[in-house]
Amino acid sequence: MEQKAWRMVLMPRRRIFNKQTPGTVRLPNLLLIFSGVVAMLFVWWVQDGLGIAPCPLCLWERWPWRALVVIGAVGLLVPRRWARTVAWFGVPALLVDLVLVGVHAGVEWRFWKSPLPECLSPHLTGATMAERLASMPLRPSKPCDLPTYLFNGLPISLTVMEGVAALAVLVLLIAGLLRSFGGRTRG
């Protein structure tokens, strides 16, 4: 028995994981996942539940939110010391979304034309009506310069609402990442 005690003093037990204090290192990643999933569920409800067709710029604006879900999931899977670093990749994704929202809002407010060719009216070719009908797109798209208002009497389009949401998530994410956490790993 005494030999075992002597051995523990000389060679302490090694732990596989360092002792960690409970912290909020993974909260920014959870914020990314939560905000991305809520945004995708919201656009699903607007598109399928309310029957409002998205324009091509709206479809482009969904990609950063999908990226946030992936970034947040990766941040939950990596070791704890890398979680905050991975969460920082959500900042450029949100900035890209804000740029897309700015472009889309400018198109809605008619400051400029849409940069996407899908937003423009189709060019019909052909001499006969049958040739013109054949050259039309299979699915008509919603014009990008036509804003969609969710609430009657509230002159804020869905594009501007998305921009406000992206800005709020960006502020929360940066505040969470810059805050000093007590849950860092040792070593």
For each residue, the residues with C-beta under 8 A, 3 or more apart:
1: 4 5
2: 5 6
3: 6 7
4: 1 7 8
5: 1 2 8 9
6: 2 3 9 10
7: 3 4 10 11
8: 4 5 11 12 13
9: 5 6 12
10: 6 7
11: 7 8
12: 8 9
13: 8
14:
15: 18 19
16:
17: 20
18: 15 185 186 187
19: 15 186
20: 17 23 80 183 185 186
21: 182 183
22: 183
23: 20 181 182 183 184
24: 27 176 181 183
25: 80 83 84 181 183 184
26: 29 30 75 76 80 83
27: 24 30 31 176
28: 31 32 75 83 84 87 90 173 176 177
29: 26 32 33 71 72 73 74 75 76 83 86 87
30: 26 27 33 34 72 76
31: 27 28 34 35 72 169 172 173 176
32: 28 29 35 36 68 69 71 72 75 87 90 173
33: 29 30 36 37 68 69 72 73 76
34: 30 31 37 38 72
35: 31 32 38 39 65 68 165 169
36: 32 33 39 40 65 66 67 68 69 72
37: 33 34 40 41 69
38: 34 35 41 42
39: 35 36 42 43 62 65 68 162 165
40: 36 37 43 44 62 65 66 69
41: 37 38 44 45
42: 38 39 45 46
43: 39 40 46 47 54 58 62
44: 40 41 47 48 49
45: 41 42 48 49 50
46: 42 43 49 50 52 148 150 158
47: 43 44 50 51 52 53 54
48: 44 45 51
49: 44 45 46
50: 45 46 47
51: 47 48
52: 46 47 148
53: 47 141 142
54: 43 47 58 59 142
55: 58 59 119 141 142 143 144 146
56: 59 60 114 116 118 119 141 144
57: 60 61 100 103 104 107 114 116 119 144 159
58: 43 54 55 61 62 104 142 144 158 159
59: 54 55 56 62
60: 56 57 63 100 116
61: 57 58 64 65 97 100 101 104 159 162
62: 39 40 43 58 59 65 66
63: 60 66 67
64: 61 67 68 93 94 96 97 100 166
65: 35 36 39 40 61 62 68 69 97
66: 36 40 62 63 69 70
67: 36 63 64 70 71 93
68: 32 33 35 36 39 64 65 71 72 90 93 94 169
69: 32 33 36 37 40 65 66 72 73
70: 66 67 73 74
71: 29 32 67 68 74 75 86 87 89 90 93
72: 29 30 31 32 33 34 36 68 69 75 76 87 90
73: 29 33 69 70 76 77
74: 29 70 71 77 78 86
75: 26 28 29 32 71 72 78 82 83 86 87
76: 26 29 30 33 72 73 83
77: 73 74
78: 74 75 82 83 86
79: 82 83
80: 20 25 26 83 185
81: 184 185
82: 75 78 79 85 86
83: 25 26 28 29 75 76 78 79 80 86 87
84: 25 28 87 88 177 181
85: 82 88
86: 29 71 74 75 78 82 83 89
87: 28 29 32 71 72 75 83 84 90 173 176 177
88: 84 85 91 177
89: 71 86 92 93
90: 28 32 68 71 72 87 93 94 173
91: 88 94 95 170 173 174 177
92: 89 95 96
93: 64 67 68 71 89 90 96 97
94: 64 68 90 91 97 98 166 169 170 173
95: 91 92 98 99 170
96: 64 92 93 99 100
97: 61 64 65 93 94 100 101 162 166
98: 94 95 101 102 163 166 167 170
99: 95 96 102 103
100: 57 60 61 64 96 97 103 104
101: 61 97 98 104 105 159 160 162 163 166
102: 98 99 105 106 163
103: 57 99 100 106 107 114 115
104: 57 58 61 100 101 107 108 144 159
105: 101 102 108 109 157 159 160 163
106: 102 103 109 111 112
107: 57 103 104 110 111 112 113 114 119 144 145
108: 104 105 144 145 146 147 157 159
109: 105 106
110: 107 145
111: 106 107
112: 106 107
113: 107 119 120 145
114: 56 57 103 107 119 120 144 145
115: 103
116: 56 57 60 119 120 144
117: 120
118: 56 141
119: 55 56 57 107 113 114 116 141 143 144 145
120: 113 114 116 117
121: 143
122: 135 136 137
123: 135
124: 132 135 136
125: 131 132 135
126: 130 131 132 134 135
127: 131
128: 131 132
129: 132 133
130: 126 133 134
131: 125 126 127 128 134 135
132: 124 125 126 128 129 135 136
133: 129 130 136
134: 126 130 131
135: 122 123 124 125 126 131 132
136: 122 124 132 133
137: 122 140 141
138:
139:
140: 137
141: 53 55 56 118 119 137
142: 53 54 55 58 146 148
143: 55 119 121 146
144: 55 56 57 58 104 107 108 114 116 119
145: 107 108 110 113 114 119
146: 55 108 142 143
147: 108 157 158 159
148: 46 52 142 157 158 159
149: 152 154 155 156 157 158
150: 46 154 158 161
151: 154 156
152: 149
153:
154: 149 150 151
155: 149
156: 149 151 160 161
157: 105 108 147 148 149 160 161
158: 46 58 147 148 149 150 161 162
159: 57 58 61 101 104 105 108 147 148 162 163
160: 101 105 156 157 163 164
161: 150 156 157 158 164 165
162: 39 61 97 101 158 159 165 166
163: 98 101 102 105 159 160 166 167
164: 160 161 167 168
165: 35 39 161 162 168 169
166: 64 94 97 98 101 162 163 169 170
167: 98 163 164 170 171
168: 164 165 171 172
169: 31 35 68 94 165 166 172 173
170: 91 94 95 98 166 167 173 174
171: 167 168 174 175
172: 31 168 169 175 176
173: 28 31 32 87 90 91 94 169 170 176 177
174: 91 170 171 177 178
175: 171 172 178 179
176: 24 27 28 31 87 172 173 179
177: 28 84 87 88 91 173 174
178: 174 175
179: 175 176
180:
181: 23 24 25 84 184
182: 21 23
183: 20 21 22 23 24 25
184: 23 25 81 181
185: 18 20 80 81
186: 18 19 20
187: 18
